[in-house]
């Protein structure tokens, strides 16, 4: 039974996460999030790979629009790797806030 589960998990990784339709679906979401967070124009040519702990994309360009209507290139990278780790705290499990961010508490001295 465990072997069947591992085969299904591996197959879903190969066929879903690294499929071209999933990468095409993910690309505008990443671009929009970066533009909203940075306040700049962002261009990504292609998402090369997706895994449970990283994203790799090619030709990232971050542009700033000037008053004159010109685009100034702030950052240009051939290949970008983003490593991340999914974390789910016990507090979020207990309260049911699975999708909210847990912010660290500030200690008063």
N, C-alpha and C positions, 0 to 999 in steps of 0.2 A: 504494500500500500504506500509506503514512504517513497519507493522508487517511482511509482506512478505519479505521485505528487511532485517530485523533483522534475520529472520529464515534462509535466504540464506547465510548471513554473518556468522552466527553461525555454519551452516552446513559446509561451506567451511573451517572454522577454524578447526573443528573437523576432517574432512576427508582429508584435504590437508596438513596443517601445521604439524599435529601430525601423519601423516601416516608413516609407516615404509619406503616405497620407498623414500619419501621426506627426511627423516632423513638419509637414506643411501646415498642419493645424496649430502646432506649438509656436511656430515662428512669429506670427502676428501678435500672439499673446505676450511673448517675451519682448518684442519691439515696443508694444504699447506700454508695458510695465516699466521698461527702461526710460521711455520718453516721459511718462508721468512722474517717475521718481527723480530724473535728472533735470527735467525742464528743457531738454535739448532734443534735436532731431537725431534719430538713430536709424542706421541701416545695417542689416545683417544679410549677407549674400546667401548663406546656406547653413542649416544645422547639420553637422556631419554625423554626430552620434548622440544618443540619449541613453542613460543608464539610471539605475536607482540612486546613484550618488554623484553623477556629473553630467554636464552638458558640454559639448564641443561644437563651436561654430566658427565659420570662416568669414574673413573680411568684415570685421566690425568697424563701422565708421560713426563717430559722434560729431555732429555738426551744430554750430551755433549760427542762428540767423541774425544778421546785423540790421540796423535801421535802414541802411541803403539797399537792403534786399539781397546782399551777398551772403554766401554760406562760408563760414570759416571752419576748417577742420580742426577740431580740438584733439581728437584721438583717432588713430587708424591702426588696426592690428590685423595681421594676416590670419592668426589662429588664436582663439580664446577658449580656455577651459575653465568652467565654473564647477567647483567642487562644493557639495552641500551634504548635509546630513539631516534626515527627517528625525525630529524629536517630538515626543508626545509625553508631557509630564503627567504624573499621577493626578495632580489637581485638575487638569483638563479632562481626564477620564471620569473623575468623580463628579464634576459639575456638568459634563456634557458639552463643554466648549471645545470641540475637537479642532475647529478651524481658526480659532482665535490665537493671537500671539500672546505668549506669556512674557511680560516685561519684568526684568529684575527689580526687586524692591530696593529702594535707597535706604541705607541705614542712617539713622539720626544719631549723632554723637553729642 
